[in-house]
Amino acid sequence: MEAAFAPYGEVTSARIITDRETRRSKGFGFVEMSDDNAAERAIAELNEQELAGRKMVVKPAMPREDKQASAE
């Protein structure tokens, strides 16, 4: 995954999220880049492209909602 984003700028971290019990991929991950402009270019160029036979949805991460606030 990191190699797909590297042409657009420095990748500071790349992580595929896995299930704790099975260790299988949950089908999504997070990539952090050192430069916002590079991240925007990567999003524009890589969204809807294939990686390892799967179409990617590339978008900015949104803050995680507080579970307690969601229950109200």
N, C-alpha and C positions, 0 to 999 in steps of 0.2 A: 504494500500500500504506500509506503513512504516513497518508493521509487516513482510512482505515478505523480506525486505532488512535487517532488524535488525540482523538476524543470522550471517551476514557477517561482521558486525562492527557497530559502532555508527552512527546512522542516525541523522544528524544535522537539516535537514528540509526535508519535503515531501509535495508536493503540486500538486493537480490535477487541470488542467486548465479548467475553465468553461466559457460558453458563458455569457457575461454581461447581456444580456436581458432575456434569458430563464433560466439561472443558471444551464443548463445541461452541463454535461461533454463534452469536445471536443474530448475525447478519448486519451489524453496524459497527462503526468505530468512530474515533475522533482523531483529527489531525490538527496540530497547532503549528502555525508558521510564525516566523519572527517579524514579519512585515504585513500590515493590513492590506496594502495594495497587492502584494503577492497572493495573499489569501483570496482576495476578490477575483483576481485573474484565474486562479486555480478553480474556484467555484464556477465561474463563467465557462471555462473550457472543459472541465471534467464532468459537470452535471449531465446525466443521461448517457455517459460513455460507458463502455464495458470494461470491466477489470476482472480477470480470471473467470470469464464467461458469465458474469452477472452485471446487469445494468446498475450503475451507481446513481444515487440521489445525493448530490453534494450541496449542502446548505450551511449557513452559519449555525452554530450551536445556540440553543435558547437556554436561558436560565431554568434550572429545574424547579418545578413548582413545589411548594411546601405541602406535604401530604395532609397535614392537619388543616391548612387553609382550603384545600380541595374538598375536604369532607364537610365543610360548613355550608 
